Amino acid sequence: MSSPEIASLSWGQMKVQGSTKIYKDCKVWPGGSRAWDWRETGTEVPVSTVEYLKKKGIDVRVLQTEQAVKEYNALVTQGLRVGGVFHSTC
């Protein structure tokens, strides 16, 4: 199952390939996407989370949204299975 491309990003709106929904913030993974309420977890990525993922052999990148979308889509274009959590108003 492949990761969906992020089709568009603008202030407060994200569209993900294969979904008819318009997200403000979203989680994307191989085969799907869904809305993400950043107020549940905040937008900061804890160091402990990054360390845990790296120990599991997962490459982690914490970037500003526009750059994150570019890198995510570039990895998708390469055929890699990637996921991401995106906040469209930062």
PDB file as gemmi writes it, atoms N, CA and C in Angstrom:
CRYST1    1.000    1.000    1.000  90.00  90.00  90.00 P 1                      
ATOM      1  N   MET A   1       0.846  -1.174   0.000  1.00  0.00           N  
ATOM      2  CA  MET A   1       0.000   0.000   0.000  1.00  0.00           C  
ATOM      3  C   MET A   1       0.893   1.239   0.000  1.00  0.00           C  
ATOM      4  N   SER A   2       0.613   2.165  -0.882  1.00  0.00           N  
ATOM      5  CA  SER A   2       1.463   3.352  -1.006  1.00  0.00           C  
ATOM      6  C   SER A   2       0.939   4.507  -0.155  1.00  0.00           C  
ATOM      7  N   SER A   3       1.818   5.453   0.077  1.00  0.00           N  
ATOM      8  CA  SER A   3       1.458   6.659   0.824  1.00  0.00           C  
ATOM      9  C   SER A   3       0.809   7.659  -0.122  1.00  0.00           C  
ATOM     10  N   PRO A   4      -0.280   8.308   0.304  1.00  0.00           N  
ATOM     11  CA  PRO A   4      -0.918   9.297  -0.563  1.00  0.00           C  
ATOM     12  C   PRO A   4      -0.122  10.598  -0.591  1.00  0.00           C  
ATOM     13  N   GLU A   5      -0.077  11.225  -1.747  1.00  0.00           N  
ATOM     14  CA  GLU A   5       0.577  12.529  -1.863  1.00  0.00           C  
ATOM     15  C   GLU A   5      -0.301  13.597  -1.230  1.00  0.00           C  
ATOM     16  N   ILE A   6       0.329  14.639  -0.729  1.00  0.00           N  
ATOM     17  CA  ILE A   6      -0.425  15.807  -0.291  1.00  0.00           C  
ATOM     18  C   ILE A   6      -0.606  16.655  -1.538  1.00  0.00           C  
ATOM     19  N   ALA A   7      -1.857  16.760  -1.981  1.00  0.00           N  
ATOM     20  CA  ALA A   7      -2.170  17.394  -3.262  1.00  0.00           C  
ATOM     21  C   ALA A   7      -2.057  18.908  -3.204  1.00  0.00           C  
ATOM     22  N   SER A   8      -2.411  19.499  -2.059  1.00  0.00           N  
ATOM     23  CA  SER A   8      -2.303  20.954  -1.949  1.00  0.00           C  
ATOM     24  C   SER A   8      -2.230  21.367  -0.487  1.00  0.00           C  
ATOM     25  N   LEU A   9      -1.601  22.513  -0.278  1.00  0.00           N  
ATOM     26  CA  LEU A   9      -1.460  23.096   1.050  1.00  0.00           C  
ATOM     27  C   LEU A   9      -1.625  24.594   0.928  1.00  0.00           C  
ATOM     28  N   SER A  10      -2.520  25.140   1.723  1.00  0.00           N  
ATOM     29  CA  SER A  10      -2.652  26.589   1.857  1.00  0.00           C  
ATOM     30  C   SER A  10      -3.021  26.858   3.309  1.00  0.00           C  
ATOM     31  N   TRP A  11      -3.022  28.112   3.698  1.00  0.00           N  
ATOM     32  CA  TRP A  11      -3.283  28.459   5.089  1.00  0.00           C  
ATOM     33  C   TRP A  11      -4.630  27.873   5.529  1.00  0.00           C  
ATOM     34  N   GLY A  12      -4.585  26.939   6.471  1.00  0.00           N  
ATOM     35  CA  GLY A  12      -5.801  26.353   7.027  1.00  0.00           C  
ATOM     36  C   GLY A  12      -6.445  25.269   6.191  1.00  0.00           C  
ATOM     37  N   GLN A  13      -5.807  24.857   5.088  1.00  0.00           N  
ATOM     38  CA  GLN A  13      -6.403  23.832   4.232  1.00  0.00           C  
ATOM     39  C   GLN A  13      -5.345  22.915   3.638  1.00  0.00           C  
ATOM     40  N   MET A  14      -5.640  21.627   3.732  1.00  0.00           N  
ATOM     41  CA  MET A  14      -4.785  20.624   3.096  1.00  0.00           C  
ATOM     42  C   MET A  14      -5.673  19.627   2.380  1.00  0.00           C  
ATOM     43  N   LYS A  15      -5.255  19.236   1.182  1.00  0.00           N  
ATOM     44  CA  LYS A  15      -5.954  18.192   0.437  1.00  0.00           C  
ATOM     45  C   LYS A  15      -4.979  17.041   0.240  1.00  0.00           C  
ATOM     46  N   VAL A  16      -5.480  15.837   0.469  1.00  0.00           N  
ATOM     47  CA  VAL A  16      -4.665  14.635   0.344  1.00  0.00           C  
ATOM     48  C   VAL A  16      -5.212  13.804  -0.804  1.00  0.00           C  
ATOM     49  N   GLN A  17      -4.308  13.333  -1.646  1.00  0.00           N  
ATOM     50  CA  GLN A  17      -4.686  12.509  -2.786  1.00  0.00           C  
ATOM     51  C   GLN A  17      -5.509  11.313  -2.306  1.00  0.00           C  
ATOM     52  N   GLY A  18      -6.620  11.062  -3.004  1.00  0.00           N  
ATOM     53  CA  GLY A  18      -7.463   9.926  -2.665  1.00  0.00           C  
ATOM     54  C   GLY A  18      -8.525  10.217  -1.630  1.00  0.00           C  
ATOM     55  N   SER A  19      -8.554  11.429  -1.095  1.00  0.00           N  
ATOM     56  CA  SER A  19      -9.559  11.816  -0.109  1.00  0.00           C  
ATOM     57  C   SER A  19     -10.342  13.013  -0.626  1.00  0.00           C  
ATOM     58  N   THR A  20     -11.633  13.017  -0.371  1.00  0.00           N  
ATOM     59  CA  THR A  20     -12.460  14.157  -0.766  1.00  0.00           C  
ATOM     60  C   THR A  20     -12.504  15.217   0.327  1.00  0.00           C  
ATOM     61  N   LYS A  21     -11.946  14.911   1.482  1.00  0.00           N  
ATOM     62  CA  LYS A  21     -11.985  15.836   2.615  1.00  0.00           C  
ATOM     63  C   LYS A  21     -10.957  16.947   2.452  1.00  0.00           C  
ATOM     64  N   ILE A  22     -11.275  18.088   3.021  1.00  0.00           N  
ATOM     65  CA  ILE A  22     -10.314  19.189   3.141  1.00  0.00           C  
ATOM     66  C   ILE A  22      -9.964  19.265   4.620  1.00  0.00           C  
ATOM     67  N   TYR A  23      -8.697  19.068   4.916  1.00  0.00           N  
ATOM     68  CA  TYR A  23      -8.240  19.065   6.299  1.00  0.00           C  
ATOM     69  C   TYR A  23      -7.647  20.416   6.671  1.00  0.00           C  
ATOM     70  N   LYS A  24      -7.784  20.762   7.952  1.00  0.00           N  
ATOM     71  CA  LYS A  24      -7.027  21.889   8.487  1.00  0.00           C  
ATOM     72  C   LYS A  24      -5.667  21.347   8.936  1.00  0.00           C  
ATOM     73  N   ASP A  25      -5.713  20.246   9.645  1.00  0.00           N  
ATOM     74  CA  ASP A  25      -4.525  19.538  10.104  1.00  0.00           C  
ATOM     75  C   ASP A  25      -4.787  18.054   9.876  1.00  0.00           C  
ATOM     76  N   CYS A  26      -3.748  17.289   9.542  1.00  0.00           N  
ATOM     77  CA  CYS A  26      -4.013  15.877   9.248  1.00  0.00           C  
ATOM     78  C   CYS A  26      -2.836  14.969   9.553  1.00  0.00           C  
ATOM     79  N   LYS A  27      -3.198  13.688   9.699  1.00  0.00           N  
ATOM     80  CA  LYS A  27      -2.234  12.598   9.790  1.00  0.00           C  
ATOM     81  C   LYS A  27      -2.343  11.839   8.482  1.00  0.00           C  
ATOM     82  N   VAL A  28      -1.212  11.466   7.920  1.00  0.00           N  
ATOM     83  CA  VAL A  28      -1.183  10.761   6.639  1.00  0.00           C  
ATOM     84  C   VAL A  28      -0.264   9.548   6.797  1.00  0.00           C  
ATOM     85  N   TRP A  29      -0.662   8.417   6.230  1.00  0.00           N  
ATOM     86  CA  TRP A  29       0.116   7.183   6.323  1.00  0.00           C  
ATOM     87  C   TRP A  29      -0.135   6.344   5.084  1.00  0.00           C  
ATOM     88  N   PRO A  30       0.656   5.301   4.865  1.00  0.00           N  
ATOM     89  CA  PRO A  30       0.422   4.462   3.691  1.00  0.00           C  
ATOM     90  C   PRO A  30      -1.019   3.936   3.682  1.00  0.00           C  
ATOM     91  N   GLY A  31      -1.749   4.331   2.664  1.00  0.00           N  
ATOM     92  CA  GLY A  31      -3.121   3.873   2.518  1.00  0.00           C  
ATOM     93  C   GLY A  31      -4.194   4.766   3.093  1.00  0.00           C  
ATOM     94  N   GLY A  32      -3.834   5.892   3.725  1.00  0.00           N  
ATOM     95  CA  GLY A  32      -4.912   6.702   4.276  1.00  0.00           C  
ATOM     96  C   GLY A  32      -4.510   8.030   4.867  1.00  0.00           C  
ATOM     97  N   SER A  33      -5.532   8.706   5.385  1.00  0.00           N  
ATOM     98  CA  SER A  33      -5.351   9.996   6.053  1.00  0.00           C  
ATOM     99  C   SER A  33      -6.570  10.249   6.928  1.00  0.00           C  
ATOM    100  N   ARG A  34      -6.399  11.135   7.895  1.00  0.00           N  
ATOM    101  CA  ARG A  34      -7.521  11.556   8.726  1.00  0.00           C  
ATOM    102  C   ARG A  34      -7.199  12.898   9.355  1.00  0.00           C  
ATOM    103  N   ALA A  35      -8.234  13.544   9.851  1.00  0.00           N  
ATOM    104  CA  ALA A  35      -8.049  14.820  10.535  1.00  0.00           C  
ATOM    105  C   ALA A  35      -7.242  14.591  11.816  1.00  0.00           C  
ATOM    106  N   TRP A  36      -6.509  15.620  12.216  1.00  0.00           N  
ATOM    107  CA  TRP A  36      -5.731  15.583  13.450  1.00  0.00           C  
ATOM    108  C   TRP A  36      -6.066  16.833  14.247  1.00  0.00           C  
ATOM    109  N   ASP A  37      -6.449  16.648  15.507  1.00  0.00           N  
ATOM    110  CA  ASP A  37      -6.713  17.773  16.399  1.00  0.00           C  
ATOM    111  C   ASP A  37      -5.452  18.010  17.226  1.00  0.00           C  
ATOM    112  N   TRP A  38      -4.668  18.985  16.817  1.00  0.00           N  
ATOM    113  CA  TRP A  38      -3.385  19.254  17.476  1.00  0.00           C  
ATOM    114  C   TRP A  38      -3.553  19.652  18.936  1.00  0.00           C  
ATOM    115  N   ARG A  39      -4.756  20.098  19.319  1.00  0.00           N  
ATOM    116  CA  ARG A  39      -4.970  20.492  20.718  1.00  0.00           C  
ATOM    117  C   ARG A  39      -4.907  19.296  21.665  1.00  0.00           C  
ATOM    118  N   GLU A  40      -5.069  18.085  21.131  1.00  0.00           N  
ATOM    119  CA  GLU A  40      -4.981  16.885  21.969  1.00  0.00           C  
ATOM    120  C   GLU A  40      -3.547  16.596  22.393  1.00  0.00           C  
ATOM    121  N   THR A  41      -2.588  16.910  21.538  1.00  0.00           N  
ATOM    122  CA  THR A  41      -1.195  16.548  21.807  1.00  0.00           C  
ATOM    123  C   THR A  41      -0.230  17.718  21.731  1.00  0.00           C  
ATOM    124  N   GLY A  42      -0.682  18.853  21.208  1.00  0.00           N  
ATOM    125  CA  GLY A  42       0.217  19.975  20.967  1.00  0.00           C  
ATOM    126  C   GLY A  42       0.953  19.777  19.655  1.00  0.00           C  
ATOM    127  N   THR A  43       1.694  20.785  19.256  1.00  0.00           N  
ATOM    128  CA  THR A  43       2.425  20.696  17.988  1.00  0.00           C  
ATOM    129  C   THR A  43       3.911  20.405  18.180  1.00  0.00           C  
ATOM    130  N   GLU A  44       4.372  20.393  19.415  1.00  0.00           N  
ATOM    131  CA  GLU A  44       5.774  20.068  19.679  1.00  0.00           C  
ATOM    132  C   GLU A  44       5.960  18.557  19.631  1.00  0.00           C  
ATOM    133  N   VAL A  45       7.084  18.118  19.097  1.00  0.00           N  
ATOM    134  CA  VAL A  45       7.400  16.689  19.059  1.00  0.00           C  
ATOM    135  C   VAL A  45       8.369  16.406  20.202  1.00  0.00           C  
ATOM    136  N   PRO A  46       7.928  15.634  21.205  1.00  0.00           N  
ATOM    137  CA  PRO A  46       8.807  15.358  22.347  1.00  0.00           C  
ATOM    138  C   PRO A  46      10.070  14.604  21.927  1.00  0.00           C  
ATOM    139  N   VAL A  47      11.173  14.934  22.568  1.00  0.00           N  
ATOM    140  CA  VAL A  47      12.442  14.262  22.306  1.00  0.00           C  
ATOM    141  C   VAL A  47      12.280  12.760  22.534  1.00  0.00           C  
ATOM    142  N   SER A  48      11.510  12.380  23.545  1.00  0.00           N  
ATOM    143  CA  SER A  48      11.320  10.956  23.841  1.00  0.00           C  
ATOM    144  C   SER A  48      10.643  10.228  22.680  1.00  0.00           C  
ATOM    145  N   THR A  49       9.748  10.900  21.982  1.00  0.00           N  
ATOM    146  CA  THR A  49       9.082  10.301  20.821  1.00  0.00           C  
ATOM    147  C   THR A  49      10.077  10.094  19.687  1.00  0.00           C  
ATOM    148  N   VAL A  50      10.887  11.104  19.423  1.00  0.00           N  
ATOM    149  CA  VAL A  50      11.901  11.007  18.368  1.00  0.00           C  
ATOM    150  C   VAL A  50      12.873   9.873  18.686  1.00  0.00           C  
ATOM    151  N   GLU A  51      13.338   9.807  19.934  1.00  0.00           N  
ATOM    152  CA  GLU A  51      14.277   8.756  20.331  1.00  0.00           C  
ATOM    153  C   GLU A  51      13.650   7.372  20.176  1.00  0.00           C  
ATOM    154  N   TYR A  52      12.401   7.217  20.582  1.00  0.00           N  
ATOM    155  CA  TYR A  52      11.702   5.932  20.466  1.00  0.00           C  
ATOM    156  C   TYR A  52      11.622   5.483  19.011  1.00  0.00           C  
ATOM    157  N   LEU A  53      11.210   6.386  18.139  1.00  0.00           N  
ATOM    158  CA  LEU A  53      11.086   6.041  16.723  1.00  0.00           C  
ATOM    159  C   LEU A  53      12.436   5.690  16.106  1.00  0.00           C  
ATOM    160  N   LYS A  54      13.458   6.452  16.453  1.00  0.00           N  
ATOM    161  CA  LYS A  54      14.799   6.169  15.919  1.00  0.00           C  
ATOM    162  C   LYS A  54      15.306   4.810  16.387  1.00  0.00           C  
ATOM    163  N   LYS A  55      15.017   4.447  17.643  1.00  0.00           N  
ATOM    164  CA  LYS A  55      15.412   3.128  18.151  1.00  0.00           C  
ATOM    165  C   LYS A  55      14.727   2.014  17.368  1.00  0.00           C  
ATOM    166  N   LYS A  56      13.560   2.295  16.831  1.00  0.00           N  
ATOM    167  CA  LYS A  56      12.815   1.320  16.027  1.00  0.00           C  
ATOM    168  C   LYS A  56      13.257   1.336  14.563  1.00  0.00           C  
ATOM    169  N   GLY A  57      14.261   2.182  14.247  1.00  0.00           N  
ATOM    170  CA  GLY A  57      14.782   2.249  12.884  1.00  0.00           C  
ATOM    171  C   GLY A  57      13.966   3.131  11.957  1.00  0.00           C  
ATOM    172  N   ILE A  58      13.166   4.014  12.531  1.00  0.00           N  
ATOM    173  CA  ILE A  58      12.311   4.901  11.737  1.00  0.00           C  
ATOM    174  C   ILE A  58      12.976   6.270  11.621  1.00  0.00           C  
ATOM    175  N   ASP A  59      13.143   6.741  10.389  1.00  0.00           N  
ATOM    176  CA  ASP A  59      13.716   8.063  10.133  1.00  0.00           C  
ATOM    177  C   ASP A  59      12.690   9.118  10.532  1.00  0.00           C  
ATOM    178  N   VAL A  60      13.102  10.099  11.310  1.00  0.00           N  
ATOM    179  CA  VAL A  60      12.197  11.141  11.799  1.00  0.00           C  
ATOM    180  C   VAL A  60      12.698  12.499  11.337  1.00  0.00           C  
ATOM    181  N   ARG A  61      11.787  13.298  10.815  1.00  0.00           N  
ATOM    182  CA  ARG A  61      12.117  14.667  10.407  1.00  0.00           C  
ATOM    183  C   ARG A  61      11.056  15.598  10.979  1.00  0.00           C  
ATOM    184  N   VAL A  62      11.498  16.598  11.711  1.00  0.00           N  
ATOM    185  CA  VAL A  62      10.591  17.591  12.278  1.00  0.00           C  
ATOM    186  C   VAL A  62      10.879  18.895  11.552  1.00  0.00           C  
ATOM    187  N   LEU A  63       9.914  19.341  10.734  1.00  0.00           N  
ATOM    188  CA  LEU A  63      10.123  20.487   9.852  1.00  0.00           C  
ATOM    189  C   LEU A  63       8.927  21.423   9.876  1.00  0.00           C  
ATOM    190  N   GLN A  64       9.140  22.645   9.414  1.00  0.00           N  
ATOM    191  CA  GLN A  64       8.058  23.594   9.206  1.00  0.00           C  
ATOM    192  C   GLN A  64       7.154  23.000   8.118  1.00  0.00           C  
ATOM    193  N   THR A  65       5.858  23.263   8.180  1.00  0.00           N  
ATOM    194  CA  THR A  65       4.876  22.555   7.356  1.00  0.00           C  
ATOM    195  C   THR A  65       5.167  22.581   5.860  1.00  0.00           C  
ATOM    196  N   GLU A  66       5.451  23.738   5.277  1.00  0.00           N  
ATOM    197  CA  GLU A  66       5.690  23.782   3.829  1.00  0.00           C  
ATOM    198  C   GLU A  66       6.859  22.880   3.434  1.00  0.00           C  
ATOM    199  N   GLN A  67       7.938  22.944   4.207  1.00  0.00           N  
ATOM    200  CA  GLN A  67       9.104  22.105   3.924  1.00  0.00           C  
ATOM    201  C   GLN A  67       8.782  20.632   4.169  1.00  0.00           C  
ATOM    202  N   ALA A  68       8.019  20.361   5.214  1.00  0.00           N  
ATOM    203  CA  ALA A  68       7.642  18.978   5.519  1.00  0.00           C  
ATOM    204  C   ALA A  68       6.821  18.367   4.390  1.00  0.00           C  
ATOM    205  N   VAL A  69       5.888  19.136   3.834  1.00  0.00           N  
ATOM    206  CA  VAL A  69       5.067  18.641   2.723  1.00  0.00           C  
ATOM    207  C   VAL A  69       5.947  18.363   1.504  1.00  0.00           C  
ATOM    208  N   LYS A  70       6.888  19.254   1.210  1.00  0.00           N  
ATOM    209  CA  LYS A  70       7.790  19.042   0.070  1.00  0.00           C  
ATOM    210  C   LYS A  70       8.595  17.759   0.248  1.00  0.00           C  
ATOM    211  N   GLU A  71       9.172  17.583   1.428  1.00  0.00           N  
ATOM    212  CA  GLU A  71       9.982  16.379   1.671  1.00  0.00           C  
ATOM    213  C   GLU A  71       9.119  15.124   1.661  1.00  0.00           C  
ATOM    214  N   TYR A  72       7.956  15.198   2.289  1.00  0.00           N  
ATOM    215  CA  TYR A  72       7.039  14.054   2.310  1.00  0.00           C  
ATOM    216  C   TYR A  72       6.684  13.645   0.882  1.00  0.00           C  
ATOM    217  N   ASN A  73       6.246  14.611   0.068  1.00  0.00           N  
ATOM    218  CA  ASN A  73       5.864  14.294  -1.318  1.00  0.00           C  
ATOM    219  C   ASN A  73       7.044  13.768  -2.128  1.00  0.00           C  
ATOM    220  N   ALA A  74       8.242  14.283  -1.879  1.00  0.00           N  
ATOM    221  CA  ALA A  74       9.425  13.786  -2.587  1.00  0.00           C  
ATOM    222  C   ALA A  74       9.672  12.317  -2.242  1.00  0.00           C  
ATOM    223  N   LEU A  75       9.496  11.956  -0.988  1.00  0.00           N  
ATOM    224  CA  LEU A  75       9.675  10.564  -0.573  1.00  0.00           C  
ATOM    225  C   LEU A  75       8.591   9.671  -1.174  1.00  0.00           C  
ATOM    226  N   VAL A  76       7.357  10.178  -1.218  1.00  0.00           N  
ATOM    227  CA  VAL A  76       6.258   9.427  -1.841  1.00  0.00           C  
ATOM    228  C   VAL A  76       6.573   9.184  -3.311  1.00  0.00           C  
ATOM    229  N   THR A  77       7.063  10.221  -4.002  1.00  0.00           N  
ATOM    230  CA  THR A  77       7.405  10.110  -5.423  1.00  0.00           C  
ATOM    231  C   THR A  77       8.484   9.047  -5.652  1.00  0.00           C  
ATOM    232  N   GLN A  78       9.360   8.865  -4.675  1.00  0.00           N  
ATOM    233  CA  GLN A  78      10.405   7.841  -4.767  1.00  0.00           C  
ATOM    234  C   GLN A  78       9.862   6.438  -4.486  1.00  0.00           C  
ATOM    235  N   GLY A  79       8.581   6.363  -4.144  1.00  0.00           N  
ATOM    236  CA  GLY A  79       7.963   5.067  -3.875  1.00  0.00           C  
ATOM    237  C   GLY A  79       8.129   4.575  -2.451  1.00  0.00           C  
ATOM    238  N   LEU A  80       8.591   5.447  -1.561  1.00  0.00           N  
ATOM    239  CA  LEU A  80       8.781   5.049  -0.169  1.00  0.00           C  
ATOM    240  C   LEU A  80       7.461   5.108   0.593  1.00  0.00           C  
ATOM    241  N   ARG A  81       7.346   4.233   1.576  1.00  0.00           N  
ATOM    242  CA  ARG A  81       6.170   4.246   2.452  1.00  0.00           C  
ATOM    243  C   ARG A  81       6.479   5.212   3.597  1.00  0.00           C  
ATOM    244  N   VAL A  82       5.780   6.330   3.623  1.00  0.00           N  
ATOM    245  CA  VAL A  82       6.038   7.357   4.629  1.00  0.00           C  
ATOM    246  C   VAL A  82       4.731   7.811   5.252  1.00  0.00           C  
ATOM    247  N   GLY A  83       4.859   8.411   6.410  1.00  0.00           N  
ATOM    248  CA  GLY A  83       3.714   8.983   7.098  1.00  0.00           C  
ATOM    249  C   GLY A  83       4.089  10.347   7.622  1.00  0.00           C  
ATOM    250  N   GLY A  84       3.094  11.102   8.030  1.00  0.00           N  
ATOM    251  CA  GLY A  84       3.370  12.422   8.567  1.00  0.00           C  
ATOM    252  C   GLY A  84       2.189  12.991   9.314  1.00  0.00           C  
ATOM    253  N   VAL A  85       2.492  13.974  10.135  1.00  0.00           N  
ATOM    254  CA  VAL A  85       1.475  14.726  10.866  1.00  0.00           C  
ATOM    255  C   VAL A  85       1.710  16.184  10.498  1.00  0.00           C  
ATOM    256  N   PHE A  86       0.677  16.843   9.976  1.00  0.00           N  
ATOM    257  CA  PHE A  86       0.836  18.181   9.409  1.00  0.00           C  
ATOM    258  C   PHE A  86      -0.153  19.166  10.019  1.00  0.00           C  
ATOM    259  N   HIS A  87       0.359  20.354  10.358  1.00  0.00           N  
ATOM    260  CA  HIS A  87      -0.430  21.446  10.939  1.00  0.00           C  
ATOM    261  C   HIS A  87      -0.371  22.606   9.949  1.00  0.00           C  
ATOM    262  N   SER A  88      -1.498  22.956   9.364  1.00  0.00           N  
ATOM    263  CA  SER A  88      -1.488  23.890   8.225  1.00  0.00           C  
ATOM    264  C   SER A  88      -1.464  25.372   8.585  1.00  0.00           C  
ATOM    265  N   THR A  89      -1.509  25.700   9.865  1.00  0.00           N  
ATOM    266  CA  THR A  89      -1.540  27.121  10.214  1.00  0.00           C  
ATOM    267  C   THR A  89      -0.304  27.562  10.996  1.00  0.00           C  
ATOM    268  N   CYS A  90       0.799  26.892  10.807  1.00  0.00           N  
ATOM    269  CA  CYS A  90       2.069  27.308  11.429  1.00  0.00           C  
ATOM    270  C   CYS A  90       3.130  27.468  10.368  1.00  0.00           C  
TER     271      CYS A  90                                                      
END                                                                             
